Amino acid sequence: MYLWITFAWLSFIATLSFGQEVPKINPFLPSIKPVIGGKTSFYCQSLSGSSPLHVTWFKDDKEIHDSSFIRIKSNEDPSVLIIETIQSSHSGNYTCRMSNKLGYDSYTTELLVQGSPNWIEKPKDITAHSGDTLTVNCSASGYPKPKIEWKRLQGSSW
């Protein structure tokens, strides 16, 4: 329904939307416990919302597109994000954002991939002289979260 309003100094057209709703997403979790080499998916469906609906997926706040590891199947509502071959790098926060002309809703869930730790930054050999200050960087990812321990070799002096 269109409403035409005219004032002496202003005229505009307003579109009135009766019975239309902003989308509301049904909360979701990964469909299968994620393990390295396995497969899992997220199923994003609206509880309510007026058509047409548009779905966008994000991982850690960055938009996701189809790739060799991830497929997105959408026909407006529902939308399915499929991770074909899970790697530890797939751990993170996955968000489904569903929108229409009235607004949007989003839902985020965390994916924790269980598997062996992977180096983010592997420690490197460093040559130094007595009295030098050293910084050795080391970090790893994985779930459960890897614990990094430093040990002194037998017979070495610090």
Backbone as a printed PyTorch tensor [residue, N CA C, xyz], in Angstrom:
tensor([[[  0.8480,  -1.1580,   0.0000],
         [  0.0000,   0.0000,   0.0000],
         [  0.8990,   1.2280,   0.0000]],

        [[  0.5810,   2.1990,  -0.8310],
         [  1.3520,   3.4400,  -0.8970],
         [  0.5190,   4.5790,  -0.3480]],

        [[  1.1650,   5.4840,   0.3230],
         [  0.5110,   6.6370,   0.9270],
         [  1.2110,   7.8760,   0.4020]],

        [[  0.4690,   8.7440,  -0.2530],
         [  1.0210,   9.9750,  -0.8030],
         [  0.6730,  11.1060,   0.1410]],

        [[  1.7100,  11.7910,   0.6380],
         [  1.4940,  12.8900,   1.5740],
         [  2.0920,  14.1460,   0.9590]],

        [[  1.3060,  15.2270,   0.9650],
         [  1.7910,  16.4890,   0.4080],
         [  1.6190,  17.5950,   1.4280]],

        [[  2.6930,  18.3010,   1.6670],
         [  2.6580,  19.4990,   2.4870],
         [  3.0320,  20.6550,   1.5690]],

        [[  2.7770,  21.8600,   1.9590],
         [  3.0980,  23.0240,   1.1380],
         [  4.5840,  23.0410,   0.7830]],

        [[  5.4520,  22.5690,   1.6520],
         [  6.8890,  22.6400,   1.4330],
         [  7.5560,  21.2830,   1.2140]],

        [[  6.7830,  20.1750,   1.3120],
         [  7.3940,  18.8560,   1.2140],
         [  6.3970,  17.8710,   0.6540]],

        [[  6.8740,  17.0020,  -0.2300],
         [  6.0140,  15.9110,  -0.6450],
         [  6.8480,  14.6420,  -0.7710]],

        [[  6.2800,  13.5200,  -0.3350],
         [  6.9970,  12.2470,  -0.3910],
         [  6.0010,  11.1030,  -0.4380]],

        [[  6.5150,   9.9420,  -0.8300],
         [  5.7100,   8.7180,  -0.8570],
         [  6.2470,   7.8050,   0.2230]],

        [[  5.3720,   7.2720,   1.0350],
         [  5.7640,   6.3160,   2.0720],
         [  5.1440,   4.9740,   1.7320]],

        [[  5.9160,   3.9250,   1.8770],
         [  5.4060,   2.5790,   1.6710],
         [  5.0550,   2.0020,   3.0350]],

        [[  3.8250,   1.5670,   3.1880],
         [  3.3870,   0.9840,   4.4500],
         [  3.4060,  -0.5290,   4.3190]],

        [[  3.9840,  -1.1980,   5.2800],
         [  4.0710,  -2.6550,   5.2620],
         [  3.2280,  -3.2060,   6.3930]],

        [[  2.0930,  -3.7790,   6.0470],
         [  1.2140,  -4.3610,   7.0600],
         [  1.4470,  -5.8630,   7.1150]],

        [[  1.6160,  -6.3960,   8.3280],
         [  1.7720,  -7.8340,   8.5040],
         [  3.1180,  -8.3750,   8.0700]],

        [[  4.0930,  -7.5140,   7.8190],
         [  5.4140,  -7.9940,   7.4360],
         [  6.3300,  -7.9480,   8.6490]],

        [[  7.3220,  -8.8630,   8.6630],
         [  8.1740,  -8.9960,   9.8480],
         [  9.6560,  -9.0430,   9.4830]],

        [[ 10.4610,  -8.5380,  10.4090],
         [ 11.9160,  -8.6940,  10.3460],
         [ 12.2050, -10.1730,  10.6200]],

        [[ 13.2140, -10.7650,   9.9690],
         [ 13.5220, -12.1750,  10.2150],
         [ 13.9460, -12.4380,  11.6610]],

        [[ 13.6530, -13.6320,  12.1280],
         [ 14.1060, -14.1230,  13.4300],
         [ 14.6730, -15.5180,  13.1790]],

        [[ 15.9640, -15.7300,  13.5490],
         [ 16.6500, -16.9950,  13.2660],
         [ 16.4700, -17.9890,  14.4040]],

        [[ 16.2550, -19.2370,  14.0320],
         [ 16.2030, -20.3450,  14.9790],
         [ 17.6470, -20.6830,  15.3740]],

        [[ 18.0070, -20.6540,  16.6740],
         [ 19.3880, -20.9790,  17.0900],
         [ 19.8200, -22.3590,  16.5760]],

        [[ 21.1180, -22.5030,  16.2920],
         [ 21.6320, -23.7570,  15.7340],
         [ 23.0170, -24.0840,  16.2890]],

        [[ 23.4180, -25.3430,  16.1280],
         [ 24.7390, -25.8580,  16.5000],
         [ 25.2570, -26.6870,  15.3350]],

        [[ 26.5530, -27.0410,  15.3220],
         [ 27.0320, -27.9450,  14.2690],
         [ 26.2360, -29.2490,  14.3270]],

        [[ 25.9340, -29.8220,  13.1540],
         [ 25.1140, -31.0300,  13.1300],
         [ 25.8700, -32.2700,  13.5960]],

        [[ 27.1890, -32.2660,  13.4640],
         [ 28.0090, -33.4180,  13.8530],
         [ 29.2130, -32.8960,  14.6230]],

        [[ 29.6350, -33.6300,  15.6740],
         [ 30.8180, -33.2350,  16.4400],
         [ 32.0090, -33.1320,  15.4870]],

        [[ 32.6340, -31.9550,  15.4310],
         [ 33.6950, -31.7630,  14.4460],
         [ 35.0270, -32.3980,  14.8390]],

        [[ 35.5660, -33.2340,  13.9580],
         [ 36.8920, -33.8070,  14.1410],
         [ 37.6570, -33.6270,  12.8340]],

        [[ 38.9600, -33.4800,  12.9390],
         [ 39.7850, -33.2640,  11.7480],
         [ 39.5570, -34.3920,  10.7440]],

        [[ 39.3520, -33.9910,   9.4930],
         [ 39.1030, -34.9460,   8.4170],
         [ 37.6380, -35.2830,   8.2400]],

        [[ 36.8090, -34.9480,   9.2330],
         [ 35.3850, -35.2400,   9.1630],
         [ 34.6150, -34.1920,   8.3830]],

        [[ 33.3170, -34.2000,   8.5630],
         [ 32.4090, -33.3040,   7.8560],
         [ 31.3800, -32.8100,   8.8560]],

        [[ 30.9400, -31.5740,   8.7280],
         [ 29.8690, -31.0590,   9.5620],
         [ 29.1030, -29.9990,   8.7910]],

        [[ 27.9810, -29.5740,   9.3390],
         [ 27.1900, -28.5360,   8.6860],
         [ 26.4140, -27.7260,   9.7230]],

        [[ 26.0340, -26.5330,   9.3080],
         [ 25.1760, -25.6500,  10.0990],
         [ 23.9060, -25.4160,   9.2940]],

        [[ 22.7710, -25.4590,   9.9680],
         [ 21.4680, -25.3110,   9.3230],
         [ 20.8060, -24.0500,   9.8700]],

        [[ 20.6990, -23.0310,   9.0460],
         [ 20.1380, -21.7440,   9.4740],
         [ 18.7410, -21.5830,   8.8840]],

        [[ 17.7610, -21.4720,   9.7780],
         [ 16.3660, -21.3740,   9.3500],
         [ 15.6720, -20.2810,  10.1430]],

        [[ 14.7360, -19.6210,   9.4970],
         [ 14.0010, -18.5560,  10.1810],
         [ 12.8540, -19.1230,  10.9940]],

        [[ 12.6030, -18.4770,  12.1310],
         [ 11.3970, -18.7620,  12.9150],
         [ 10.2450, -17.9190,  12.3830]],

        [[ 10.5980, -16.7500,  11.8540],
         [  9.6280, -15.8390,  11.2640],
         [ 10.3700, -14.8680,  10.3680]],

        [[  9.6230, -14.1130,   9.5900],
         [ 10.2190, -13.1150,   8.7050],
         [  9.5740, -13.1470,   7.3460]],

        [[  9.3850, -11.9730,   6.7920],
         [  8.7180, -11.8450,   5.4990],
         [  9.6970, -12.0410,   4.3460]],

        [[  9.2250, -12.7020,   3.3110],
         [ 10.0230, -12.9280,   2.1040],
         [ 10.1050, -11.6400,   1.3020]],

        [[ 11.1160, -11.5040,   0.4840],
         [ 12.2370, -12.4220,   0.2880],
         [ 13.2890, -12.2610,   1.3860]],

        [[ 13.9090, -13.3840,   1.7590],
         [ 14.9580, -13.3980,   2.7700],
         [ 16.3000, -13.6380,   2.0840]],

        [[ 17.3250, -12.9910,   2.5800],
         [ 18.6800, -13.1470,   2.0460],
         [ 19.5780, -13.6270,   3.1900]],

        [[ 20.3810, -14.6720,   2.9440],
         [ 21.2550, -15.2390,   3.9760],
         [ 22.7140, -15.0080,   3.6090]],

        [[ 23.4920, -14.5540,   4.5880],
         [ 24.9340, -14.3790,   4.4480],
         [ 25.6080, -15.0850,   5.6150]],

        [[ 26.6850, -15.8310,   5.3310],
         [ 27.4340, -16.5550,   6.3620],
         [ 28.7610, -15.8560,   6.6210]],

        [[ 29.2000, -15.8950,   7.8980],
         [ 30.4630, -15.2930,   8.3060],
         [ 31.2220, -16.2680,   9.2040]],

        [[ 32.5510, -16.2080,   9.1250],
         [ 33.4080, -16.9080,  10.0910],
         [ 34.3010, -15.8470,  10.7040]],

        [[ 34.2300, -15.7210,  12.0170],
         [ 35.0160, -14.7190,  12.7340],
         [ 34.8600, -13.3320,  12.1010]],

        [[ 33.6050, -12.9840,  11.7960],
         [ 33.2070, -11.6710,  11.2530],
         [ 33.6620, -11.4080,   9.8160]],

        [[ 34.1430, -12.4330,   9.1100],
         [ 34.5120, -12.2850,   7.6970],
         [ 33.5560, -13.1180,   6.8620]],

        [[ 33.0200, -12.5110,   5.7900],
         [ 32.0390, -13.2100,   4.9670],
         [ 32.6510, -14.4640,   4.3460]],

        [[ 31.8550, -15.5360,   4.3130],
         [ 32.2730, -16.8200,   3.7600],
         [ 31.6330, -16.9940,   2.3890]],

        [[ 32.4210, -17.5200,   1.4580],
         [ 31.9290, -17.8850,   0.1340],
         [ 32.2920, -19.3400,  -0.1110]],

        [[ 31.6610, -19.9680,  -1.1010],
         [ 31.9990, -21.3430,  -1.4560],
         [ 33.4930, -21.4580,  -1.7330]],

        [[ 34.0800, -22.5730,  -1.3060],
         [ 35.4890, -22.8380,  -1.5470],
         [ 35.6590, -24.3480,  -1.6900]],

        [[ 36.9100, -24.8030,  -1.7400],
         [ 37.1380, -26.2390,  -1.8670],
         [ 36.7560, -26.9930,  -0.5920]],

        [[ 36.6960, -26.2910,   0.5570],
         [ 36.3480, -26.9350,   1.8240],
         [ 34.9250, -26.6360,   2.2820]],

        [[ 34.3690, -25.5070,   1.8440],
         [ 33.0680, -25.0530,   2.3600],
         [ 32.0890, -24.8330,   1.2110]],

        [[ 30.8740, -25.3700,   1.3870],
         [ 29.7940, -25.1380,   0.4280],
         [ 28.6220, -24.4920,   1.1590]],

        [[ 27.9370, -23.5980,   0.4720],
         [ 26.7320, -22.9680,   1.0310],
         [ 25.5820, -23.2910,   0.1000]],

        [[ 24.5450, -23.8960,   0.6690],
         [ 23.3340, -24.2080,  -0.1000],
         [ 22.2140, -23.3360,   0.4420]],

        [[ 21.7540, -22.4190,  -0.3940],
         [ 20.6860, -21.5140,   0.0370],
         [ 19.6190, -21.4410,  -1.0280]],

        [[ 18.4070, -21.5070,  -0.5790],
         [ 17.2690, -21.2200,  -1.4230],
         [ 16.3900, -20.2900,  -0.6070]],

        [[ 16.9400, -19.1290,  -0.2900],
         [ 16.3200, -18.1190,   0.5540],
         [ 16.2910, -18.5770,   2.0000]],

        [[ 15.4530, -19.5330,   2.3470],
         [ 15.3210, -20.0210,   3.7190],
         [ 14.8690, -21.4720,   3.6320]],

        [[ 15.5570, -22.4180,   4.1790],
         [ 16.7410, -22.3400,   5.0230],
         [ 18.0260, -22.2590,   4.1900]],

        [[ 19.1380, -22.0950,   4.9080],
         [ 20.4550, -22.0900,   4.2940],
         [ 21.3300, -23.0730,   5.0730]],

        [[ 22.1490, -23.8230,   4.3460],
         [ 23.0230, -24.8050,   4.9760],
         [ 24.4680, -24.4970,   4.6000]],

        [[ 25.3350, -24.4060,   5.6030],
         [ 26.7670, -24.2530,   5.3910],
         [ 27.3920, -25.6090,   5.6820]],

        [[ 28.1060, -26.1520,   4.7100],
         [ 28.6960, -27.4860,   4.8380],
         [ 30.2140, -27.3800,   4.7900]],

        [[ 30.8750, -27.9190,   5.8040],
         [ 32.3360, -28.0080,   5.7990],
         [ 32.6670, -29.4450,   5.4260]],

        [[ 33.2700, -29.6170,   4.2410],
         [ 33.5050, -30.9460,   3.6720],
         [ 34.6060, -31.7270,   4.3810]],

        [[ 35.7760, -31.1490,   4.5420],
         [ 36.9010, -31.8260,   5.1760],
         [ 37.4290, -30.8900,   6.2570]],

        [[ 37.0600, -31.1680,   7.4920],
         [ 37.3820, -30.2700,   8.6000],
         [ 38.8790, -30.2500,   8.8760]],

        [[ 39.4000, -29.0420,   9.0750],
         [ 40.7770, -28.8210,   9.4920],
         [ 40.7350, -28.0090,  10.7780]],

        [[ 41.8300, -27.9880,  11.5200],
         [ 41.8420, -27.2210,  12.7670],
         [ 41.5910, -25.7410,  12.4930]],

        [[ 41.9590, -25.2660,  11.3130],
         [ 41.7380, -23.8550,  10.9700],
         [ 40.2590, -23.5020,  10.8370]],

        [[ 39.3870, -24.5000,  10.7910],
         [ 37.9490, -24.2350,  10.7190],
         [ 37.3580, -23.8730,  12.0830]],

        [[ 38.1270, -24.0300,  13.1600],
         [ 37.6430, -23.5910,  14.4750],
         [ 37.3720, -22.0980,  14.4210]],

        [[ 36.2990, -21.6730,  15.0690],
         [ 35.9840, -20.2490,  15.1010],
         [ 34.5040, -20.0160,  15.3250]],

        [[ 34.1000, -18.7670,  15.1950],
         [ 32.7010, -18.3700,  15.3850],
         [ 32.0220, -18.2410,  14.0280]],

        [[ 30.9400, -19.0060,  13.8400],
         [ 30.1840, -18.9920,  12.5880],
         [ 28.8670, -18.2630,  12.8130]],

        [[ 28.5620, -17.3300,  11.9050],
         [ 27.3680, -16.5000,  12.0240],
         [ 26.5260, -16.6170,  10.7700]],

        [[ 25.2360, -16.8160,  10.9900],
         [ 24.2560, -16.7510,   9.9120],
         [ 23.5230, -15.4210,  10.0770]],

        [[ 23.4970, -14.6250,   9.0150],
         [ 22.7640, -13.3560,   9.0360],
         [ 21.6630, -13.4390,   7.9890]],

        [[ 20.4230, -13.2720,   8.4500],
         [ 19.2650, -13.3470,   7.5750],
         [ 18.6200, -11.9690,   7.5310]],

        [[ 18.3750, -11.4690,   6.3260],
         [ 17.8240, -10.1250,   6.1970],
         [ 16.6890, -10.0790,   5.1830]],

        [[ 15.8760,  -9.0570,   5.3320],
         [ 14.8750,  -8.7030,   4.3310],
         [ 14.8190,  -7.1770,   4.2900]],

        [[ 13.8620,  -6.6290,   3.5610],
         [ 13.8290,  -5.1660,   3.4130],
         [ 13.5100,  -4.4460,   4.7200]],

        [[ 13.0560,  -5.1700,   5.7410],
         [ 12.6890,  -4.5480,   7.0180],
         [ 13.8120,  -4.5610,   8.0470]],

        [[ 14.8160,  -5.4220,   7.8380],
         [ 15.9080,  -5.5140,   8.8120],
         [ 16.5780,  -6.8730,   8.7600]],

        [[ 17.2460,  -7.2410,   9.8400],
         [ 17.9660,  -8.5170,   9.8520],
         [ 18.0490,  -9.0660,  11.2800]],

        [[ 18.4040, -10.3560,  11.3380],
         [ 18.7210, -11.0280,  12.5890],
         [ 19.9590, -11.8640,  12.2970]],

        [[ 20.7440, -12.1350,  13.3220],
         [ 21.9030, -12.9970,  13.1430],
         [ 22.0470, -13.8930,  14.3620]],

        [[ 22.6840, -15.0310,  14.1340],
         [ 22.9570, -15.9630,  15.2180],
         [ 24.3750, -16.4890,  15.0160]],

        [[ 25.1420, -16.5630,  16.1060],
         [ 26.5280, -17.0160,  16.0580],
         [ 26.7150, -18.2080,  16.9850]],

        [[ 27.4550, -19.1960,  16.5060],
         [ 27.8110, -20.3530,  17.3230],
         [ 29.2930, -20.6570,  17.0990]],

        [[ 29.9180, -21.2600,  18.1040],
         [ 31.3430, -21.5550,  18.0210],
         [ 31.5650, -22.9910,  17.5720]],

        [[ 32.5170, -23.1680,  16.6640],
         [ 32.9280, -24.4880,  16.2160],
         [ 34.3140, -24.7460,  16.7860]],

        [[ 34.4380, -25.7900,  17.5980],
         [ 35.7310, -26.1840,  18.1700],
         [ 36.1140, -27.5280,  17.5750]],

        [[ 37.1240, -27.5110,  16.7220],
         [ 37.5640, -28.7290,  16.0400],
         [ 38.5540, -29.4610,  16.9250]],

        [[ 38.2540, -30.7260,  17.2200],
         [ 39.1440, -31.5280,  18.0410],
         [ 40.1940, -32.1820,  17.1620]],

        [[ 41.4400, -32.0570,  17.5920],
         [ 42.5110, -32.6640,  16.8230],
         [ 43.8620, -32.2360,  17.3520]],

        [[ 44.8810, -32.7090,  16.6960],
         [ 46.2530, -32.4010,  17.0930],
         [ 46.5260, -30.9130,  16.9570]],

        [[ 47.4060, -30.3950,  17.8140],
         [ 47.7780, -28.9850,  17.7020],
         [ 48.5070, -28.7040,  16.3850]],

        [[ 48.3830, -27.4730,  15.9260],
         [ 49.0950, -27.0140,  14.7390],
         [ 49.8740, -25.7620,  15.0980]],

        [[ 51.0850, -25.6590,  14.5590],
         [ 51.8950, -24.4680,  14.8150],
         [ 51.2830, -23.2730,  14.1140]],

        [[ 51.1400, -22.1730,  14.8440],
         [ 50.8480, -20.8750,  14.2470],
         [ 52.1880, -20.1960,  13.9900]],

        [[ 53.0480, -20.2190,  15.0050],
         [ 54.4120, -19.7210,  14.8730],
         [ 55.3320, -20.6970,  15.5880]],

        [[ 56.1380, -21.3830,  14.8120],
         [ 57.0460, -22.3940,  15.3420],
         [ 58.3200, -21.7150,  15.8500]],

        [[ 58.8360, -22.1290,  17.0200],
         [ 60.0690, -21.5130,  17.5220],
         [ 61.2280, -21.7870,  16.5630]],

        [[ 62.1080, -20.8000,  16.4520],
         [ 63.2560, -20.9160,  15.5500],
         [ 64.5470, -20.9060,  16.3660]],

        [[ 65.5750, -21.5700,  15.8200],
         [ 66.8970, -21.5410,  16.4480],
         [ 67.4390, -20.1170,  16.3950]],

        [[ 68.0430, -19.6880,  17.4990],
         [ 68.6060, -18.3440,  17.5900],
         [ 70.0200, -18.4540,  18.1420]],

        [[ 70.9260, -17.7200,  17.5430],
         [ 72.2810, -17.6470,  18.0590],
         [ 72.4100, -16.3240,  18.8090]],

        [[ 72.9500, -16.3890,  20.0200],
         [ 73.0940, -15.1780,  20.8300],
         [ 74.3720, -15.2570,  21.6340]],

        [[ 74.7450, -14.1260,  22.1670],
         [ 75.9340, -14.0320,  23.0110],
         [ 75.5030, -13.8430,  24.4560]],

        [[ 76.3710, -14.2060,  25.3490],
         [ 76.0930, -14.0490,  26.7660],
         [ 75.7070, -12.5970,  27.0700]],

        [[ 74.6140, -12.4120,  27.7980],
         [ 74.1330, -11.0810,  28.1610],
         [ 73.1010, -10.5210,  27.1960]],

        [[ 72.9240, -11.1440,  25.9980],
         [ 71.9230, -10.6800,  25.0400],
         [ 70.5180, -10.9510,  25.5750]],

        [[ 69.6080, -10.0950,  25.2300],
         [ 68.1920, -10.3200,  25.5210],
         [ 67.5790, -11.0060,  24.3040]],

        [[ 66.8620, -12.0840,  24.5460],
         [ 66.2650, -12.8610,  23.4590],
         [ 64.7490, -12.8680,  23.5690]],

        [[ 64.1180, -12.8900,  22.4130],
         [ 62.6790, -13.1270,  22.3490],
         [ 62.4710, -14.2850,  21.3910]],

        [[ 61.8190, -15.3290,  21.8650],
         [ 61.5180, -16.4900,  21.0310],
         [ 59.9920, -16.5960,  20.9720]],

        [[ 59.4610, -16.4430,  19.7740],
         [ 58.0160, -16.5080,  19.5950],
         [ 57.5750, -17.9390,  19.3360]],

        [[ 56.4380, -18.2780,  19.9090],
         [ 55.9170, -19.6230,  19.7680],
         [ 54.4130, -19.5740,  20.0330]],

        [[ 53.6150, -20.0850,  19.1060],
         [ 52.1740, -20.1870,  19.3510],
         [ 51.6140, -21.3530,  18.5440]],

        [[ 50.5470, -21.9270,  19.0640],
         [ 49.9180, -23.0780,  18.4220],
         [ 48.4150, -22.9700,  18.5750]],

        [[ 47.6900, -23.6390,  17.6800],
         [ 46.2350, -23.6740,  17.7690],
         [ 45.7920, -25.1180,  17.8700]],

        [[ 44.5810, -25.3060,  18.3070],
         [ 44.0040, -26.6390,  18.4130],
         [ 42.9500, -26.6700,  19.4900]],

        [[ 42.2140, -27.7630,  19.5310],
         [ 41.2200, -27.9620,  20.5730],
         [ 41.3150, -29.4080,  21.0140]],

        [[ 41.4790, -29.6590,  22.2830],
         [ 41.6090, -28.6640,  23.3420],
         [ 42.8390, -27.7780,  23.1270]],

        [[ 42.7890, -26.5860,  23.7230],
         [ 43.8300, -25.5850,  23.5460],
         [ 45.1850, -26.1810,  23.9490]],

        [[ 46.1700, -26.1000,  23.0420],
         [ 47.4880, -26.6560,  23.3580],
         [ 48.1690, -25.9040,  24.4980]],

        [[ 48.9400, -26.6360,  25.2850],
         [ 49.7180, -26.0410,  26.3620],
         [ 51.1720, -26.0270,  25.8980]],

        [[ 51.7830, -24.8630,  25.9220],
         [ 53.1740, -24.7270,  25.4850],
         [ 54.0650, -24.6610,  26.7190]],

        [[ 55.0770, -25.5190,  26.7470],
         [ 56.0220, -25.5360,  27.8650],
         [ 57.4250, -25.3280,  27.3280]],

        [[ 58.2260, -24.5800,  28.0650],
         [ 59.6240, -24.3620,  27.7220],
         [ 60.4830, -25.1860,  28.6840]],

        [[ 61.4780, -25.8720,  28.1380],
         [ 62.3800, -26.6720,  28.9700],
         [ 63.8200, -26.3980,  28.5520]],

        [[ 64.7050, -26.4750,  29.5260],
         [ 66.1210, -26.3130,  29.2720],
         [ 66.7310, -27.6760,  29.0110]],

        [[ 67.5580, -27.7650,  27.9820],
         [ 68.2180, -29.0260,  27.6660],
         [ 69.1970, -29.3980,  28.7480]],

        [[ 69.3490, -30.6800,  29.0040],
         [ 70.3150, -31.1760,  29.9830],
         [ 71.7150, -30.6990,  29.5880]],

        [[ 72.4540, -30.1970,  30.5620],
         [ 73.8210, -29.7730,  30.3210],
         [ 73.9600, -28.3730,  29.7790]],

        [[ 72.8400, -27.7030,  29.4290],
         [ 72.9520, -26.3240,  28.9300],
         [ 72.9380, -25.3600,  30.1120]],

        [[ 73.5310, -24.2390,  29.9180],
         [ 73.5540, -23.2630,  31.0080],
         [ 72.8170, -22.0060,  30.5820]],

        [[ 71.9810, -21.5150,  31.4760],
         [ 71.2500, -20.2610,  31.2300],
         [ 71.7270, -19.2570,  32.2050]]])
